[in-house]
Amino acid sequence: MKILFIAPRFHTNQVHWMNSLIENGHQVEFHSQIKGKIENYKNLTPKLFQPCLFSESIMKVFGEGGVNRPRGFPNPFSYYKEMKKYNPEIVVVRDITRWFSFLGALIGRLMGKRIIIYSQTYLHKHYSLLRITLIRIILLLFGAKWITPIKGDESKYKKHPKKLFYVPFTVKIKKKLQKKSRTDLNILTVGKFEDRKNHLMLLKVFKKLLEQDLSLKLTVIGEVTKEIHKKNFEICMNFIKKNNLENEVKTKVNIPHTRMQDYYQDHDLFVLPATAEPASISVLESVGLGTPSICSDTNGTKFYLLENNFGLTFKDNNEDDLLDKIKLILTNEKLKFFEEEIAVKNEAVLGKENFYKAFMAL
C-alpha cells in the first residue's frame, strides 16, 4: 500500500514505525514542516512544506501556537496537487488540531482515502462527555480511526471510545553486550538542553550519589541548536565545574540518532529526569538495547516499563524520589533482574512485528 504520514517533524519515535512498514513492502512518504538537527533519515527522508503566505500572516498576528508551529500549513491548492500526485491509500496525521494535519486529513477525506489520526493521548483514562462528543464528531467528519502508542491505566479505566486503538511504539531490538566487570556503574541521560528536561536536577542527584560512596559515571547527551539550549547547557557545565565533577560526568552535544545505539548499550542504566514528557521514545530505545530505564510518573511510556519490569518511575520533579529509585535499581540484584526481564520480553513488547500487526489490523 501507499501510506502518507503528516507530522510537524520526523520525530525519532516514528523512525521504526516507518522502517517496519517499508520492510514489509509498503511505499511510505512523510510530510513535515520542520527539519530537526538529529533526525534519522537512513531509510526515509521527509518532504518539507513551508507555511503559505496566509499561514505566515496568521502566525505574525496570533503567534505560532506552540512548539513546532501548530498554526503553520502550506498552500491548500498546491498541497492538494501534491497529495493527488502521490495518491496514498492511507493518510496518517499527527494531532488533528494542528492546522497542517487538519488540512491533510480534510484533503484525504475529499479524495476518499482512509484517515488515521495519531496522538500520544492515554487510551485508558477518564473521558468527559464533552471530550467523547468531540472525538465522535472528528471521527465521523473524517471517517477516521484514532491510534495512540500509550495504553494508560487499563485496570482503572476499562472502556474507551469506539474507533480508538492502541498501536505500540517499536524500537531497535538487540541483545545487550555483557561487560566483563562492573567496577563503575554507568548512567546515561538524553534530551535537549532545556529546563523541562531536568538535566540540572539529575546532576544534583548524581552528586549526592557520589557523596554516598557509590562508584558511578554519568553521560549527558543533549541537543544544543537554539539560544535557549546554550543557556541551559552553560548552567549544567557551570554546575559540573563548580562541584569538581569533570572526571565523573561526560557531556556530548548534537549526537545523531544513528549513533545512539552504542551509547545505550555501553551504559548500565538510562535515566530520563524530564517533566511534561508526553511519551519519550528514548526510554524505550534504551530498553530495546538491553538497558533498564527510569522516567517520571507523568511520562506516557512509563506503562511499557511498569507492565513488563523494564524499569522504574519516580515522582515527577521529585529529586529525593529520583535519588531513591536510582539507588534501588543500581543494586546488582535489581539490575540483573531488570536486564533478564528485558532479554525475555523485549521482542514481544517492542519488536517491529508487534507494531506491524496492530497497525495492519486497523
Residue, then its C-alpha position, 0 to 999 in steps of 0.5 A: m500500500k501507499i501510506l502518507f504520514i503528516a507530522p510537524r517533524f520526523h520525530t525519532n519515535q516514528v523512525h521504526w514505525m516507518n522502517s517496519l512498514i517499508e520492510n514489509g513492502h509498503q511505499v511510505e512518504f512523510h510530510s513535515q514542516i520542520k527539519g530537526k538537527i538529529e533526525n534519522y533519515k537512513n531509510l526515509t527522508p521527509k518532504l518539507f512544506q513551508p507555511c503559505l503566505f496566509s499561514e505566515s500572516i496568521m502566525k505574525v498576528f496570533g503567534e505560532g501556537g506552540v512548539n513546532r508551529p501548530r498554526g503553520f500549513p502550506n498552500p491548500f491548492s498546491y498541497y492538494k496537487e501534491m497529495k493527488k500526485y502521490n495518491p496514498e491509500i492511507v493518510v496518517v496525521r499527527d494531532i488533528t488540531r494542528w492546522f497542517s494535519f487538519l488540512g491533510a486529513l480534510i484533503g484525504r477525506l475529499m479524495g476518499k482515502r482512509i484517515i488515521i489520526y495519531s496522538q500520544t493521548y492515554l487510551h485508558k483514562h477518564y473521558s468527559l462527555l464533552r471530550i467523547t462528543l468531540i472525538r465522535i464528531i472528528l471521527l465521523l467528519f473524517g471517517a477516521k480511526w484514532i491510534t495512540p502508542i500509550k495504553g494508560d491505566e487499563s485496570k482503572y479505566k476499562k472502556h474507551p471510545k469506539k474507533l480508538f486503538y492502541v498501536p505500540f511504539t517499536v524500537k531497535i531490538k538487540k541483545k545487550l553486550q555483557k561487560k566483563s566487570r562492573t567496577d563503575l556503574n554507568i548512567l546515561t541521560v538524553g534530551k535537549f538542553e532545556d529546563r523541562k528536561n531536568h538535566l540540572m536536577l539529575l546532576k544534583v542527584f548524581k552528586k549526592l550519589l557520589e557523596q554516598d560512596l557509590s562508584l558511578k559515571l554519568t553521560v549527558i547527551g543533549e541537543v544544543t541548536k537554539e539560544i535557549h539550549k546554550k543557556n541551559f547547557e552553560i548552567c549544567m557545565n557551570f554546575i559540573k565545574k563548580n562541584n569538581l565533577e569533570n572526571e565523573v560526568k561526560t557531556k556530548v552535544n548534537i549526537p545523531h540518532t544513528r549513533m545512539q545505539d552504542y551509547y545505550q548499550d555501553h551504559d548500565l542504566f538510562v535515566l530520563p529526569a524530564t517533566a511534561e514528557p508526553a511519551s519519550i521514545s528514548v526510554l524505550e530505545s534504551v530498553g530495546l538495547g538491553t538497558p533498564s530505564i527510569c522516567s517520571d510518573t507523568n511520562g506516557t511510556k512509563f506503562y511499557l516499563l511498569e507492565n513488563n519490569f523494564g524499569l522504574t518511575f519516580k515522582d515527577n520533579n521529585e529529586d529525593d524520589l529520583l535519588d531513591k529509585i536510582k539507588l534501588i535499581l543500581t543494586n546488582e540484584k535489581l539490575k540483573f533482574f531488570e536486564e533478564e526481564i528485558a532479554v525475555k520480553n523485549e521482542a514481544v513488547l517492542g519488536k517491529e512485528n508487534f507494531y506491524k500487526a496492530f497497525m495492519a489490523l486497523 
